Amino acid sequence: MKILQDYDLATLNTFGISARAKFLTEVGSLAELEELFTLPEFKQNKKIFLGSGSNVLFTKDFEGLVILNKLKGIKILKAGAEVGKDFVLIKAMGGEVWHNLVIFAVDRGYWGIENLSLIPGTVGAAPMQNIGAYGAELANVLENVESIEIATGNKRIFTKEECELGYRDSIFKNKLKNKYFISAITLKLSKKEKKNISYKILSDHIEKNKIQIERSKDISNAVCQIRRSKLPDPKVIGNAGSFFKNVFVEDAKIKEMLSIYPHMPYFKENGMTKIPAGWLIEQSGWKGKRIGNVGVHEKQALVIVNHGGANGAEIKNLAEQIVASVLAKFGLELIPEVNLI
Ligand code: EPU
């Protein structure tokens, strides 16, 4: 395996931030993964695993080893009796592009991840933050996660329950942060129609464009259309999707806010109420604003963009200013969804 030194990470994160890694390597097979654990650069340095870098912000150079997950492969597992005739198990390796897994599923008519179309990132990163969009999340279909313990090289399979999935959250972002490398995931998808088009923006789009939903692919296509119309393409303008999480708020606070802002959007989820952070940021006057090389996207205030040449500190600084103004105006604290490194 090749170990590169003093490597510029600009093309390896979707913000397009130039930051240097002391060492960089990539893992393309399970044999290479085993070899990795024997290397002195691995043993002697702090390390991070990177998929497609779509949810990280490098705020400074990384004085350690960056390991790119390039493990590839998607296959249908022999369905055991336990999944029944209506379901299928699909195993995907961590370095696969997430959207390619969605295409694999919808091309075969399977249901369960079509609402998650076009989410940037790799399969290995998906359980980290329990990716979600348009009323669906990975937790609805995840069967298990295969991983390697970084300290020992031991394999471990996490059941879905053991992953402790929450809203944009999992055990891998908390208790077990940087402790496991995710090598593969298995999903349980439905062979029978299981459409989920209750998310308002999705149902409005389907109705307005008179789209017939017969296959999971029809939903996938609709989701792609919405995302392309609203979210900036990182190939054109650097960004990491939503920079912040939406905010869970107590009922009393919702009431108080509705009395001042009767048109405030809010959603009920698992018995809690969530306010879109994009709305809070927009109301605080940030939508479309630019400060030097960085700014807030003009169509979706939850997305911070690199207009070109920004460094991580500038993005972090803008994010901190947004947090401060939302806190001052609404008394609510925004929490980043993006991992700051
Ligand atoms: N809104 C505004 N102004 C904005 C943006 C949003 O007022 O600038 C309000 C609107 O009222 C809109 C509501 O927020 O009705 C919801 O907006 P949207 O459907 O665009 O979703 P979101 O809550 O802003 C979340 C995810 C996105 C995901 C969409 C669609 C988080 C942090 N973000 O955004 O995920 O694509 O829902 O399901 O939960 C990502 O994680 O990177 C990401 C893009």
Boltz pocket constraint, residues with backbone or C-beta under 6 A from the ligand:
constraints:
  - pocket:
      binder: B
      contacts: [[A, 132], [A, 133], [A, 134], [A, 135], [A, 201], [A, 231], [A, 240], [A, 241], [A, 242], [A, 243], [A, 244], [A, 245], [A, 246], [A, 265], [A, 276], [A, 277], [A, 278], [A, 279], [A, 280], [A, 282], [A, 287], [A, 297], [A, 299], [A, 300], [A, 301], [A, 302], [A, 337]]
      max_distance: 6.0
